[in-house]
Amino acid sequence: GWQPIAIDGPAARSLLERGIDLDLAPDQFAPGHGAATLCARVPVLLRAEAAGGYTLLVATSYADWLMRWLQAARAAMTRPSLSNTGISGSQR
């Protein structure tokens, strides 16, 4: 299965740019756009959301590792909001 990870806040793009090699500038990757890519070497589906947020869909087997990576990357910068919404809407 897939685990959604929502990344919001003013530093969301900067956080993702630490692990994704796509141009996430709004004129290149606007809300509604999506891509299959790697985030910190983990395969993900990435979707740009409204107001500068993003949703990552990651295989459940990688979700905990990727959340730890995102939290470590976030620790060195302004803290965008992260939420791991879980499978079937459960909170983690």
C-alpha positions, 0 to 999 in steps of 0.5 A, spaced: 500 500 500 501 507 499 502 512 505 500 519 504 505 524 507 503 532 507 508 537 507 505 544 508 508 551 510 512 556 507 519 552 507 515 546 504 518 547 497 525 548 500 525 541 505 523 537 498 528 540 494 533 537 499 531 530 497 528 531 490 531 533 484 525 536 480 524 544 479 519 545 484 518 552 482 511 554 482 511 556 474 514 549 473 510 545 478 504 548 479 498 546 484 495 540 481 501 537 477 504 531 479 510 526 478 513 520 480 520 521 482 525 519 488 525 523 495 532 521 498 532 515 494 525 513 495 520 512 490 514 517 491 509 520 487 509 527 488 503 532 487 503 540 488 497 542 492 494 549 493 498 554 497 504 551 496 503 544 500 505 538 497 503 530 498 508 525 497 505 518 496 510 513 499 510 505 499 508 503 506 514 499 507 518 506 506 514 511 510 517 511 517 524 511 514 522 517 509 518 521 515 525 520 519 529 523 513 524 529 512 524 530 520 532 530 520 532 535 514 527 539 517 531 540 523 536 544 520 531 549 517 524 553 518 519 548 520 514 546 515 508 542 517 509 535 516 503 530 517 503 522 516 496 521 515 496 514 514 492 508 511 485 509 511 485 516 514 489 514 521 493 518 524 500 516 526 
